[in-house]
Structures are given as C-alpha cells and as structure tokens.
Amino acid sequence: MGRIAESIDISASPQSIWDYVQDYQHRTEWDTTVHEYRPIGTDKVGKGVSVLVKSSGFPMNEYEAVYVSFEPYKV
C-alpha cells in the first residue's frame, strides 16, 4: 500500500499553534468538518470536559464528545 505525506512550514511557535487550535472559538476557522464547537459548562477545554459538536457535512450531526486525554503541547 502506498503512503502519502504532506508538510507545511508555519512561522509560529508550537505553543502558539497549540493555543490557537485548542481555543474552541477558532475551531470552525481551521476544522472544515465542524459548524459549531463549544465546551459544555465551562469556557476551557481539557481532560474530562464535554463539548458540543455540530458537523458541517451532510447530513449534519450533533453530538457530545469528551476529552479523555489532554497534555498541553503534546497530545
């Protein structure tokens, strides 16, 4: 089976990228599969936090997801 790899250079620190992608308010800017994404009962994401996810595809799905792991700047 073949393998496809892709990479890009981003002129930002890994920490600033992590902070951006973990800020739920930016999720729909970079994740085209998501129409809405927000934590439930808090304004932060992290281990044990539930989030409401509404997909942008067809058919649109809505579900609750839970962070089962969260290691800043790693996982």
N, C-alpha and C positions, 0 to 999 in steps of 0.2 A: 504494500500500500504506500502511496506517495505521501509526502509531507509538505505542507505549505507553511512558510514562516513570513512574518511581516514585522517591521520595526519602524519607529519614528524617533527623531530627536526632539526633545522638549526642553526649552531653555528655562527650566524651573527646577527647584529642589524637589526631591522625592517627598519631603514633608509637606510642601505647599500643594503638591498634586494630591496627596492623601487627604489633606484638609479639604480640598475642593470636592473630590469625589465622595467624601463622607458627609458633606454638608447636604442634607436632604433637599434643601431649597434649589440646589443646582442639578439634581438628578435628571430632570427632564431635558436639560441642556445637552447632556452627553450620552444619555441612555435612550435611544430612539424607540425602544420597546415599551417605555413607560410613559403614561399620560399623567399620572399623579402618583406621588410617593411621599408619605408623611408618617412620622412616628406617632404612635398612639399613647397619649397620656404624658408625653414629655416633648421637649424640643431638641433632644440629642439622640444620636444613635449609639449603640453599644451592646455588649453581651446581655441577653435577656430582654432587650427592647423589642416590642412588636411594632410592625409598620404596616400601614395600609398601602397596597399596591394596586393601581389600576393600569391595565395594559393598554397600549395604543393600537394593537393589532385587531384583526377581525377573526373571530368575534372578540369584543372587548371582555376581558375578565377582571374581576375584582377579588382580591384575596388578602388575607393577613399572613405576614411572614414574621419569623422571629430570628433575631441574630443569635446563633448558637456559638459563635466564636467571634472574637474581636480583639486583635492585638494591633494597636496603632502602629503604623508604618511597616507592618509585616503582613498581617492576614486580615 
